Amino acid sequence: MSAEDIIAALDLYPHPEGGWYRQTWAGPEIEGRPSGTAILFLLRAGERSHWHRVDADEIWLWHAGAPLVLAIGATRAVEYRLGPDLLTGDLVQKVVPKGWWQAARSTGEWSLVSCTVSPGFRFEGFELAPPGWELEREG
C-alpha cells in the first residue's frame, strides 16, 4: 500500500504545517471550545510537520508505516521515535505539553499517526514557526 492509497482511502487533505490530515472527532463544546479533538495524520517521505505549537496538550499516537521522529521542546528540542519496535525503545504515543514547539518527519516511505488535543484544537491557538526556523537541539 502506498502513501497515496492511504491518503485516498482515509480522505486526507493537506495540512498547513505539512503532511495530510482529516479531523475524525470533536468532543462537546465547553466554554466555546471542543473538549477534545482527534485527527488522522500522514507524513510521506520527504515531508515534515514543520515547527509549530498549540495552546493545549497534544498526544501523538503511532499507527502504521515507518517510524516517525517527533522533536519537542519548550526551549531546546528532544527527539523521540514513535514506531512498532518497543524492544529497542520506540514509543507508540508521546505527549506534547501545551505551548511546546513540535516538529515531525517519517523515517521511511510514510508514517500514519493520530493526534489528539485537549482541550480541542482550534486554528486560533496554532502558531506555525517562520520558514527555516529551528529549535536548538539538546545534546
Beta strands, then each sheet from edge to edge (+ up, - down):
strand 1: 13-14
strand 2: 20-26
strand 3: 29-30
strand 4: 33-34
strand 5: 37-44
strand 6: 48-54
strand 7: 57-65
strand 8: 68-73
strand 9: 78-82
strand 10: 93-96
strand 11: 101-106
strand 12: 110-118
strand 13: 126-128
sheet 1: 1+ 2- 5+ 12- 7+ 10-
sheet 2: 3+ 4-
sheet 3: 9+ 8- 11+ 6- 13+
end
